[in-house]
Amino acid sequence: QVQLVESGGGLVQAGGSLRLSCAASGRTFSSYNMGWFRRGPGKEREFVTAISWNGRSISYADSVKGRFAISRDNAKNTVYLQMNSLSPEDTAVYYCAASTTLYSPLLYSDANYDYWGQGTQVTVSS
């Protein structure tokens, strides 16, 4: 079992940056593909980005491509989300999640993740 704890959220002005972290417990973190999702006010939870267990495969939603970057450090059991050029539309609760599903477009769906963090709020002011 994996427990996930996100941190790094907060209030930032439009155009600013934030770096989210997701710390995982357990000795098998390096075997999981990891993803970030977000739920904006009044919206469904949506896919943001995913990274394979070894960091070699990465996918982004079109809405964040070129602005956000996912990375992981398996030695530290941590996955990161660097968010640049933030806009008010990025305001949401951000969740990290772990999946045993083979890396593929299946990871764009939250239904294919096994463990979730509690989420961290990101608010972007205009």
Salt bridges, closest charged atoms under 4 A:
GLU46 OE2 - ARG38 NE 2.60
ASP62 OD1 - LYS65 NZ 3.14
ASP90 OD1 - ARG38 NH1 2.89
ASP90 OD2 - ARG67 NH1 2.76
ASP110 OD2 - ARG45 NE 3.21
